[in-house]
Amino acid sequence: MQAEAADSSRTAAASPACGACAEGEIDIRADLVVAADGRHSIMRQRRRPAGGRSRRAMDVLWFRLPHRANDPDQSMARFEGRAIFVLIDRGDYWQCAYVIRKARCEDVRACRA
């Protein structure tokens, strides 16, 4: 579709979003809108709950690991219980995401010792 998001509303039952594409301005109604344009996206800012804080009960720790010659050539994820670990293949390194419960970062750091 090649559309650029311009606005979003929190009030409708099926969340509307409006944007612009080659054909002109459009309205989109969907149960789920994914804002995949970065941390500072317009959609993310407009969909944030009042007070500016996320209601998500998780944090994500991001880090890199070297990509070795015998590593698989594809991204992967592991889900075990409440633990989520994601490896994104970036060619010469893995971009890793370790999903943890909100405000538990210090507990994870304590495990390094």
HELIX and SHEET records of a PDB file:
HELIX    1   1 ILE A   42  ARG A   47  1                                   6    
HELIX    2   2 CYS A  105  ALA A  110  1                                   6    
SHEET    1   A 3 GLU A   4  SER A   8  0                                        
SHEET    2   A 3 PRO A  16  CYS A  21 -1                                        
SHEET    3   A 3 GLY A  24  ARG A  29 -1                                        
SHEET    1   B 4 MET A  58  PRO A  66  0                                        
SHEET    2   B 4 TYR A  93  ARG A 101 -1                                        
SHEET    3   B 4 ALA A  83  ASP A  89 -1                                        
SHEET    4   B 4 MET A  76  GLU A  80 -1                                        
END                                                                             
